């Protein structure tokens, strides 16, 4: 079902809004005219206030409500706001007409009806605010059964007093409030709907109804809190507009200004106007997310105003008796001038940090991240520090950090819970994508250009830390693998020497000794023994060559790197694969680089032959800037699907490059095939490399 707050119904924007606005304007003008005529002629005991104050509050609701009603003709909020404003205006007109018809021009009709409406039916004005809060922002009551029931009960309690005031006799009201009304009021017929019950019945009912008004105002605010906690990102931004209005109203209505008497009425009307404007802006979603900066600024300057007034009062109280009123005022001004700027700066930072997170202090944010990264014990802990810092700095309910492992896997760290749409940002290190950052804006916190720069700095620092930690861990794993490989190689060589070469040479020694013993007595038998010894020596030499090839391919020393790779390529050509080897002048290369390049080229050719279904493969060897050897292997095969996990051969290729501090990449161009590119530094590692 569509959100009422977003309805753009095709209904005609007809006469209701202009008609209500016209009636309201006419009544407002008449009320002001009547107040001018009544000036000074109405006794205070009559309890008939000037109607312009109610008219001002009514216009503050009705005009925004009429605009909203013109745009969204069927939105309940528009109707409540408009009709509530009209009722305030009618109430103000009733008060002014009653005063005019009773005191200024006695005998005019409608005096009793106007007074009854103002003093009795006017209590219906109490329903406007709770009803607006309970329906805000989509025009519906909350859907949760418990909260919906509480909302209905709250409205019933609020309506209890207006209903009782319609039917309670005038005498009961006078006795209940202990009021003494002028005879001009008491002789009016103001009990058209009264129910003649005893005072003992009415008195507890009135007490309950007045208390219910106060109690019933608590539920709408509790419902608003419930709505906010369960709301989406956009709905929370709407509710924050209502929070801003409540904050402004609190500052305005608690200002201790009562002289002249018009000031409280103007402040009250201003508070209602700002609240109505906030409601209209939230419902129409106009510049919805500007509320964050507005909310923090309002809180800041409101608090500053309160503190400045408090300082003034304190200085007057302390210095007034000693310096006199004039000198005390000058002292107060001086004190305020001295403390205002630093106080404003400190409060501004505190409020912005409270509302928008620590992003308002970039240095502190970066410093916090650096400290957490430094104290982290392992790469995953560092990623948790990154996610936590970003969430705190930008007030994000959800952050997920994904970093690619050199082993082919991916580390995923989450902070918070996902509450809405997410934004994915790439994490790059030295122009290489090493992962991504997933953010959930949550409350609609907009990222300004300055915020985006800070986020970029944090992500870069996080990427560098994550990559450094990953490389450190990989280095440690590499060292462990090298030690294990060395020991395994030693064990293999020992096994080969002990189980193969050793026994063979021992057998040769025995045969030679036997041949010496038989040389004089059985020369033919001695010749057979020497022939067998020769065969066994030849086998032992083959074992020695095999061991030497495993340690370092002899072809590298006999032919050089390029011709050794050509020799390997010839084996694959016999299988039908067209292999082309191209190389520039390489000069003398470190032994470790030669072994790594030879092994990587052999592994890449093997992968092409086994998996690529290719007909052609090109190998290119060249020096880059005289500091690195670049090997490129490109085929015209089927490429590598995205879901394919790197196998043992590909991991071996990466590990050999990483052992020398090199870089490797495997890509699949749009035109097809696979490109393996490896860059091996010439001078970053010792000459001797592990197998």
C-alpha positions in Angstrom: 0.0 0.0 0.0 1.4 3.4 -0.9 2.6 5.7 1.7 0.1 8.5 2.4 3.0 10.9 2.8 3.9 10.3 -0.8 0.4 10.4 -2.3 -0.1 12.5 -5.4 -3.7 11.6 -6.0 -5.4 12.8 -9.2 -8.3 14.3 -7.3 -9.2 17.9 -8.2 -7.8 20.6 -6.1 -11.2 22.2 -5.6 -12.8 24.7 -3.4 -12.1 23.5 0.2 -8.7 25.1 0.7 -9.5 28.5 -0.8 -13.0 28.6 0.9 -11.6 27.8 4.3 -8.8 30.3 3.9 -11.3 33.0 2.8 -13.5 32.4 5.8 -10.5 32.4 8.1 -9.2 35.8 6.7 -12.7 37.4 7.1 -13.0 36.2 10.7 -9.5 37.3 11.5 -10.1 40.8 10.2 -13.4 41.1 12.1 -11.7 39.9 15.2 -9.0 42.5 15.0 -11.6 45.2 14.4 -13.7 44.0 17.4 -10.6 44.0 19.6 -9.8 47.6 18.7 -13.4 48.6 19.6 -13.3 46.6 22.9 -10.0 48.1 24.1 -10.3 49.0 27.8 -13.9 48.2 28.1 -13.8 44.6 29.2 -13.2 43.8 33.0 -10.6 41.2 33.8 -13.2 39.3 35.9 -15.1 38.5 32.7 -12.2 36.2 31.6 -12.6 37.3 27.9 -9.2 37.5 26.3 -8.5 39.6 23.2 -9.3 37.4 20.2 -6.3 38.4 18.1 -4.0 36.1 20.1 -6.1 33.0 19.2 -6.4 34.3 15.6 -2.6 34.6 15.3 -2.3 31.0 16.5 -5.1 29.9 14.2 -3.5 31.5 11.1 -0.2 29.9 12.0 -1.9 26.5 11.6 -4.5 27.3 9.0 -2.3 28.9 6.3 0.3 26.1 6.2 -2.6 23.6 6.4 -4.4 25.2 3.5 -1.3 25.1 1.4 -0.8 21.4 2.2 -4.5 20.7 1.6 -4.2 22.4 -1.8 -1.3 20.1 -2.7 -2.5 16.9 -1.0 -6.3 17.2 -0.9 -6.8 13.8 0.9 -4.0 13.9 3.4 -5.4 13.6 6.9 -2.6 15.9 8.3 -3.6 18.7 5.9 -7.2 18.5 7.1 -6.3 18.3 10.8 -4.0 21.3 10.5 -6.4 23.4 8.5 -9.5 22.7 10.6 -7.6 23.1 13.9 -6.4 26.5 12.7 -9.9 27.5 11.6 -11.3 26.4 15.0 -8.7 28.6 16.8 -9.8 31.6 14.6 -13.5 30.9 15.3 -12.6 30.7 19.1 -10.8 34.1 18.9 -13.7 35.6 17.0 -16.2 34.2 19.6 -14.2 35.8 22.4 -14.1 39.2 20.8 -17.8 39.2 19.7 -18.8 38.1 23.2 -16.9 41.0 24.7 -18.3 43.4 22.1 -21.9 42.3 22.5 -21.8 42.2 26.3 -19.7 45.3 27.2 -19.0 47.5 24.2 -22.4 47.4 22.5 -24.8 45.6 24.9 -27.9 44.0 23.5 -26.5 42.7 20.2 -27.5 39.2 19.4 -25.2 36.2 19.8 -23.6 37.2 23.0 -24.6 34.0 24.9 -23.7 31.7 22.0 -20.3 33.4 21.6 -19.5 33.2 25.2 -20.6 29.5 25.4 -18.5 28.7 22.4 -15.4 30.4 23.8 -15.7 29.1 27.4 -17.0 25.6 26.7 -16.7 24.4 23.2 -13.3 26.0 22.8 -11.8 23.2 24.8 -11.9 21.1 21.6 -8.7 23.0 20.7 -6.9 20.6 23.0 -7.4 17.8 20.5 -5.4 19.4 17.7 -1.8 18.8 19.0 -2.2 15.2 20.2 -4.1 14.2 17.0 -1.4 15.8 14.8 1.4 13.9 16.7 -0.4 10.6 16.6 -1.1 10.9 12.8 2.3 12.3 11.9 3.8 11.8 9.3 1.7 9.5 7.1 -1.7 10.4 8.3 -2.4 7.1 9.9 -2.3 5.8 13.5 0.6 3.5 14.3 0.1 0.0 13.1 1.3 -2.0 16.1 -1.7 -3.2 18.0 -0.6 -2.1 21.5 0.5 1.3 20.4 -2.6 1.8 18.3 -4.9 0.9 21.3 -2.9 3.4 23.4 -3.4 6.1 20.8 -7.1 5.6 20.7 -7.3 5.7 24.5 -5.2 8.8 24.6 -7.5 10.6 22.1 -10.5 9.5 24.2 -9.0 10.9 27.4 -8.2 14.2 25.6 -11.8 14.5 24.3 -13.2 13.8 27.8 -12.8 17.4 29.0 -14.4 19.1 25.9 -17.3 16.7 26.1 -17.9 17.4 29.8 -17.6 21.2 29.4 -20.4 21.1 26.8 -22.9 19.5 29.2 -21.8 20.7 32.6 -24.0 23.5 34.2 -22.6 27.0 34.5 -23.1 27.0 38.3 -21.0 23.9 38.7 -18.2 25.4 36.7 -18.3 28.6 38.8 -18.2 26.6 42.0 -15.5 24.2 40.8 -13.1 27.0 39.8 -14.1 29.3 42.7 -14.6 32.1 40.2 -16.6 35.3 40.7 -18.0 36.3 37.4 -19.6 39.7 36.7 -23.4 39.8 36.6 -23.3 40.5 32.8 -21.9 37.0 32.4 -23.9 35.1 34.9 -27.2 36.2 33.5 -26.4 34.9 30.1 -28.2 31.7 29.0 -25.1 29.5 28.6 -26.5 26.1 29.5 -28.2 24.9 26.3 -27.0 21.3 26.6 -26.3 21.0 30.3 -27.2 17.9 32.3 -28.7 18.7 35.8 -26.6 16.5 38.1 -25.4 17.3 41.6 -22.1 18.9 42.2 -21.0 15.7 44.0 -21.3 13.9 40.7 -19.6 16.6 38.5 -16.7 17.4 40.8 -14.9 14.0 40.5 -15.7 13.8 36.8 -14.1 17.2 36.2 -11.0 16.3 38.3 -10.5 13.2 36.2 -11.0 15.0 32.9 -8.5 17.7 33.7 -6.0 15.2 34.9 -6.6 13.1 31.8 -5.5 16.0 29.5 -2.1 16.0 31.1 -1.8 12.2 31.1 -3.0 11.9 27.5 -0.2 14.1 26.2 2.4 11.6 27.3 1.2 8.8 24.9 1.6 10.8 21.6 5.3 11.5 22.4 5.8 7.8 23.4 4.2 6.8 20.1 6.6 9.1 18.2 9.6 7.5 19.9 8.2 4.1 18.9 7.7 5.3 15.3 11.2 6.6 15.2 12.9 3.4 16.4 11.0 1.3 13.9 11.1 3.8 11.0 13.0 3.8 7.8 15.8 6.3 6.9 13.3 8.7 5.2 10.7 8.4 7.9 13.2 9.2 10.6 14.2 12.3 8.8 10.5 13.4 8.8 10.2 12.7 12.5 13.4 14.7 13.2 11.6 17.8 11.7 9.0 17.3 14.5 11.8 17.0 17.0 13.3 20.3 15.7 9.9 22.0 16.1 9.6 20.7 19.7 13.0 22.0 20.5 12.2 25.5 19.1 8.9 25.5 20.9 10.7 24.7 24.2 13.1 27.6 23.8 10.3 30.1 22.8 7.7 29.1 25.3 10.1 29.2 28.3 11.4 32.7 27.5 10.5 34.6 30.7 9.0 37.6 28.9 5.6 38.7 30.1 5.7 42.5 29.6 4.1 43.8 27.5 1.3 41.2 27.7 1.3 40.7 23.9 4.8 39.1 23.9 3.7 35.7 25.2 0.9 35.5 22.7 3.3 36.4 19.8 5.9 33.9 21.0 3.1 31.2 21.3 1.9 32.0 17.8 5.5 31.9 16.4 6.0 28.5 18.0 2.8 27.2 16.4 3.8 28.7 13.0 7.2 27.0 13.1 5.7 23.7 14.2 3.1 23.9 11.3 5.8 24.8 8.8 8.0 21.8 10.0 5.0 19.5 9.7 4.3 20.7 6.2 7.9 20.4 5.2 8.2 16.9 6.6 5.0 15.7 4.9 5.9 17.1 1.5 9.6 16.0 2.0 10.9 19.3 0.9 14.7 19.4 1.6 14.1 16.6 4.0 17.7 15.9 5.0 18.6 19.5 5.7 17.1 18.9 9.2 20.4 17.5 10.6 22.4 20.8 10.4 19.3 22.8 11.3 18.7 20.7 14.4 22.3 21.0 15.7 22.4 24.8 15.0 19.1 25.3 16.8 20.2 23.4 19.9 23.5 25.2 19.9 22.2 28.8 19.7 19.3 28.0 22.0 21.7 26.7 24.6 24.0 29.7 24.1 21.1 32.1 24.6 20.1 30.4 27.8 23.7 30.5 29.1 24.2 34.1 28.2 21.0 35.1 30.1 22.1 33.0 33.0 25.5 34.8 33.0 23.7 38.2 32.9 21.5 37.3 35.8 24.4 35.9 37.8 26.5 39.1 37.2 23.6 41.3 38.1 22.9 39.3 41.3 26.6 39.4 42.4 27.6 42.9 41.3 24.3 44.8 41.5 24.5 45.5 45.2 28.1 46.7 45.0 28.3 48.5 41.6 24.9 49.8 41.0 22.5 48.9 38.2 24.4 50.7 35.4 27.9 49.4 36.3 26.4 45.9 36.8 25.0 46.0 33.3 28.4 47.0 31.9 30.1 44.2 33.9 27.5 41.7 32.5 28.2 42.9 29.0 32.0 42.6 29.5 31.7 39.1 31.0 29.4 37.9 28.1 31.8 39.4 25.5 34.8 37.6 27.1 33.2 34.2 27.4 30.9 34.1 24.4 33.3 33.3 21.7 35.1 30.4 23.4 31.8 29.1 24.9 30.2 29.2 21.4 33.2 27.4 19.9 33.2 24.6 22.5 29.4 24.2 22.5 29.4 24.2 18.7 31.9 21.3 18.6 30.1 19.4 21.3 26.7 19.8 19.6 27.9 18.9 16.1 29.7 15.9 17.5 26.5 14.8 19.3 24.3 15.2 16.2 26.7 14.5 13.3 29.4 12.4 14.9 33.1 12.9 15.2 33.4 13.8 11.5 33.3 17.5 12.5 36.8 17.0 14.0 38.7 15.3 11.2 42.0 15.3 13.1 40.5 13.6 16.1 38.8 11.0 13.8 42.0 10.2 12.0 43.9 10.1 15.3 41.4 7.8 16.8 41.6 5.4 13.8 45.4 5.5 14.0 45.4 4.6 17.7 42.9 1.7 17.2 44.9 0.4 14.2 48.1 0.5 16.2 46.6 -1.4 19.1 44.9 -4.0 16.9 46.4 -7.5 17.3 45.6 -9.0 13.9 44.2 -8.0 10.5 40.6 -8.8 11.4 40.9 -6.6 14.6 42.2 -3.8 12.4 39.2 -4.1 10.1 36.9 -4.0 13.1 38.6 -0.8 14.2 38.0 0.7 10.7 34.3 -0.2 10.7 33.8 1.1 14.3 35.5 4.4 13.6 33.6 5.0 10.4 30.3 4.2 12.2 31.1 6.6 15.0 32.4 9.4 12.8 29.5 9.5 10.4 26.7 8.2 12.7 26.2 5.2 10.5 24.0 2.3 11.8 25.8 -0.2 9.6 29.4 -0.6 8.1 30.8 -3.6 6.3 34.5 -3.8 5.4 35.5 -6.4 2.7 39.2 -6.9 2.0 40.6 -9.5 -0.5 43.1 -11.9 0.9 46.2 -12.7 -1.1 45.3 -16.3 -0.7 42.2 -15.8 -2.8 39.6 -15.5 0.0 37.9 -12.4 1.4 37.8 -11.0 4.9 34.4 -9.6 5.8 33.8 -7.5 9.0 30.5 -6.0 10.0 29.6 -3.3 12.5 25.9 -2.6 13.5 22.8 -3.8 11.7 21.6 -3.0 8.2 18.5 -0.8 8.3 18.1 0.4 4.8 19.7 0.9 1.4 23.5 0.7 1.3 26.3 2.4 -0.6 29.3 0.4 -1.8 32.7 2.2 -2.2 35.8 0.6 -3.6 38.9 0.3 -1.4 42.1 0.8 -3.4 45.7 0.5 -2.5 48.3 1.8 -5.0 45.7 1.9 -7.7 44.8 -1.7 -7.1 41.4 -2.7 -5.8 41.7 -4.6 -2.6 38.1 -4.7 -1.5 35.1 -2.5 -0.8 33.3 -0.6 1.9 29.6 -0.9 2.3 27.8 1.8 4.2 24.2 2.2 5.3 23.3 6.0 5.6 20.6 5.0 8.1 19.0 8.3 9.3 19.6 10.0 6.1 22.8 11.7 7.2 23.9 13.5 4.1 27.6 13.4 3.2 28.9 16.8 2.2 31.9 17.3 0.0 34.0 17.8 3.2 32.6 14.6 4.6 33.4 12.7 1.4 37.0 14.0 1.6 37.4 12.8 5.2 35.8 9.4 4.3 38.3 9.1 1.4 41.2 9.8 3.8 40.0 7.3 6.3 39.4 4.7 3.6 42.9 5.2 2.2 44.5 4.9 5.6 42.4 1.9 6.3 43.4 0.3 3.0 47.1 1.0 3.7 46.8 -0.5 7.2 44.8 -3.5 6.0 47.2 -4.2 3.1 50.2 -3.7 5.4 48.7 -6.0 8.0 47.8 -8.5 5.3 51.3 -8.4 3.8 52.8 -8.7 7.2 50.7 -11.8 7.9 51.4 -13.2 4.5 55.1 -12.5 5.0 55.0 -14.5 8.2 53.1 -17.3 6.5 55.6 -17.1 3.6 58.5 -17.4 6.0 56.9 -20.4 7.6 56.3 -21.9 4.2 59.9 -21.3 3.3 61.2 -22.9 6.4 58.8 -25.8 5.9 59.8 -26.1 2.3 63.5 -26.0 3.1 63.1 -28.7 5.7 60.9 -30.7 3.4 63.5 -30.3 0.6 66.3 -31.4 3.0 64.2 -34.4 4.0 63.6 -35.3 0.4 67.3 -34.9 -0.6 68.3 -36.9 2.5 65.8 -39.6 1.6 67.0 -39.7 -2.1 70.6 -39.8 -1.0 70.0 -42.4 1.7 67.5 -44.6 -0.2 68.7 -44.3 -3.8 72.1 -42.8 -4.3 73.7 -44.2 -1.2 72.7 -47.9 -1.7 73.6 -47.7 -5.4 77.1 -46.4 -4.7 77.5 -49.0 -1.9 76.5 -51.7 -4.4 79.0 -50.3 -6.9 81.8 -50.4 -4.3 81.0 -54.1 -3.4 81.0 -55.1 -7.1 84.3 -53.4 -7.7 85.8 -55.1 -4.6 84.4 -58.4 -5.8 85.8 -57.8 -9.3 89.3 -57.2 -7.8 89.1 -60.5 -5.9 88.1 -62.4 -9.1 90.5 -60.6 -11.4 93.2 -63.3 -11.1 91.1 -66.4 -10.7 88.1 -65.7 -12.9 88.7 -62.8 -15.3 85.4 -63.3 -17.2 83.4 -63.1 -14.0 85.3 -60.0 -13.0 84.5 -58.3 -16.3 80.8 -59.0 -15.7 81.0 -57.5 -12.2 82.7 -54.3 -13.6 80.0 -54.0 -16.4 77.2 -54.2 -13.7 79.1 -51.6 -11.7 79.3 -49.3 -14.7 75.5 -49.6 -15.2 74.9 -48.8 -11.5 77.2 -45.8 -11.7 75.3 -44.5 -14.7 72.0 -44.8 -12.8 73.6 -43.0 -9.8 74.7 -40.2 -12.2 71.1 -39.9 -13.4 69.9 -39.5 -9.8 72.4 -36.8 -9.3 71.2 -35.0 -12.4 67.6 -35.3 -11.2 68.5 -33.9 -7.8 70.4 -31.0 -9.4 67.4 -30.2 -11.8 65.0 -30.1 -8.9 67.3 -27.6 -7.1 67.7 -25.4 -10.2 66.8 -26.3 -13.8 70.1 -27.0 -15.6 68.6 -25.5 -18.7 68.9 -22.1 -17.1 72.7 -22.4 -16.8 73.1 -24.2 -20.1 70.7 -22.2 -22.3 69.7 -19.1 -20.4 66.2 -18.1 -19.4 64.8 -17.3 -22.8 66.0 -20.5 -24.6 65.0 -22.6 -21.5 61.5 -21.3 -21.8 61.7 -22.0 -25.6 62.6 -25.5 -24.7 59.6 -25.8 -22.5 57.4 -24.3 -25.2 58.5 -26.9 -27.7 56.9 -29.6 -25.5 53.6 -27.9 -25.7 53.9 -27.3 -29.5 54.1 -31.1 -29.9 50.6 -31.1 -28.4 49.1 -28.8 -31.0 49.4 -25.4 -29.1 51.0 -22.6 -31.0 53.4 -21.0 -28.5 55.3 -17.8 -29.5 58.1 -16.6 -27.2 59.2 -13.0 -27.5 62.0 -11.4 -25.4 64.0 -8.3 -25.4 67.6 -8.1 -24.3 67.5 -9.2 -20.6 71.2 -9.2 -19.7 72.3 -11.0 -16.6 69.4 -11.7 -14.2 69.5 -12.6 -10.5 69.3 -16.4 -10.1 66.2 -16.2 -8.0 64.4 -14.1 -10.6 65.4 -16.6 -13.4 64.1 -19.6 -11.4 60.8 -17.8 -10.5 60.2 -16.6 -14.1 61.0 -20.1 -15.5 58.6 -21.8 -13.0 55.9 -19.2 -13.5 56.1 -19.5 -17.3 56.0 -23.3 -17.1 53.0 -23.2 -14.7 51.2 -20.7 -17.0 51.7 -22.8 -20.1 50.5 -25.9 -18.2 47.3 -24.0 -17.2 46.7 -22.9 -20.8 47.1 -26.4 -22.1 44.9 -28.0 -19.5 42.1 -25.4 -19.0 42.0 -22.7 -21.6 40.9 -24.6 -24.7 43.3 -22.2 -26.6 45.0 -22.6 -30.0 47.6 -19.9 -29.5 49.7 -18.6 -26.5 52.1 -15.7 -26.5 54.9 -15.2 -24.0 56.6 -11.9 -23.7 59.7 -11.2 -21.5 61.0 -7.6 -21.0 62.7 -5.4 -18.6 60.7 -2.5 -17.1 62.7 0.6 -16.2 65.7 -1.6 -15.7 64.5 -2.6 -12.3 62.0 -5.4 -12.9 61.4 -8.3 -15.2 57.9 -8.4 -16.7 56.5 -11.7 -17.9 53.2 -11.7 -19.9 51.4 -14.9 -20.9 48.3 -14.3 -23.1 46.1 -16.9 -24.7 43.0 -16.9 -27.0 41.0 -19.4 -24.9 37.7 -19.3 -23.1 38.9 -17.1 -20.2 38.1 -17.6 -16.5 34.5 -17.4 -15.2 33.9 -15.0 -12.2 32.7 -17.7 -9.9 35.8 -19.9 -10.5 38.0 -20.1 -7.4 41.8 -19.8 -7.9 43.3 -23.3 -8.1 46.7 -24.7 -6.8 48.5 -23.6 -10.0 47.3 -20.0 -9.9 48.0 -19.8 -6.1 51.5 -21.2 -6.8 52.1 -18.5 -9.4 51.0 -15.7 -7.1 53.1 -17.1 -4.2 56.3 -17.3 -6.4 55.8 -13.7 -7.4 55.1 -12.6 -3.8 58.2 -14.4 -2.5 60.4 -12.0 -4.5 58.3 -8.9 -3.6 56.7 -9.0 -7.1 53.2 -8.4 -8.4 50.9 -10.7 -10.3 47.5 -10.2 -12.0 45.2 -12.5 -14.0 42.6 -10.7 -16.2 40.2 -11.7 -18.9 39.9 -9.0 -21.7 36.6 -8.3 -23.4 37.9 -9.7 -26.7 38.4 -13.1 -25.0 41.2 -15.2 -23.5 43.3 -14.8 -20.4 46.2 -12.5 -19.6 48.7 -13.4 -16.8 51.1 -10.6 -16.0 53.9 -10.9 -13.5 56.4 -8.3 -12.5 59.5 -9.4 -10.6 61.8 -6.8 -9.0 65.5 -7.4 -9.8 67.1 -6.0 -6.7 64.5 -6.4 -4.0 65.6 -9.8 -2.8 68.8 -11.8 -2.4 70.1 -13.8 -5.3 69.3 -17.2 -3.8 65.6 -18.0 -4.0 63.7 -21.0 -2.6 62.4 -23.6 -4.9 
